[in-house]
Amino acid sequence: MDLDHGEISLRRQCELLGVNRSGLYYQPCGESPESLKLMRLIDEEYTERPFYGSRKMMRWLWDQGYQVGRHRVRRLMQLMGLEAIYPKPKLSQPGPGHKIYPYLLKGVAITRVNQVWSTDITYIRMAEGFVYLVAVMDWFSRFVLSWALSLTMEADFCLEALDRALRRGRPEVFNSDQGSQFTSDKFTGILARRGVAISMDGRGRCLDNIFIERLWRSLKYEEVYLRDYDRVPDAHTGIAKWFRFYNHQRSHQSLDYKTPAAVFRAGRT
């Protein structure tokens, strides 16, 4: 790929590809082949059983014939951004300089488009490494408003996805987990300046954001696990095609067998 296009800036090329700038310089990560194999197994098992923490995941790996220690499993799960779903003590301890907002959606009926948006990050495996994917979704219609890929868990790609989503409209409430990308002053500041109420899940409670968790499950079973992307642009192409299918062709029983795009468009008129 020629990165130094004479007419399109590198920044604009990244915008067109939907990837963070570092994604264009993708190289296989520094993890060993054995660790990458373990990460593939962990990702698949976690997608099936998101309540598994490092201890249960270690036991499951032992059953598959991989004698690995809990410290290694915990490190790999942290690298992948995985956390078991269960209540934990001191759920609302913010990181240094980061404000944690309360969860605003308990018992709230979701009845209209742009009432609630949510976001999350997931791990996407590559043939010889991995990238991260963030998406922003409208809860009522299940429409994926925007998404972006990155080599790192830094906040830039989340800010890019948020900016693209806000070009489509403005939610009343924006829900996320307590990850540093979403609790950063830059991220929350954008929402606050637009008058959006900020809601955050309890730590270790991804079921508070259940719609986007279901999205990840479908994406991985129907697209990611069927392919081994060699390059970030390959991953972008495959994921973009699947999101187009999901938004514009895949009907949902909960939406009276309409597509997310049809419900989102109707709700804005």
Buried (B, 14 or more C-beta within 10 A) or exposed (E): EEEEEEEEEEEEBBBEBBBBBBBBEBEEBEBEEEBBEBBBBBBBBBBEEBEBBBEBBBEBBEEEEBEBEEEBBBEBBEBBBBBBBEEEEEBEEEEEEBEBBEBBBEEEEBEBBBBBBBBBBBBBBBBBBBBBBBBBBBBBBBBBBBBBBBBEBBBBBBBBBBBBBBEBBEBEBBBBBBBBBBBBEEBBEBBEEEEBBBBBBBBBBBEBBEBBBEBBBEBBEEBBBEBEBBBBBBBBBBBBEBBEEBBEEBEBEEBEEBBBBBBBEEBEE
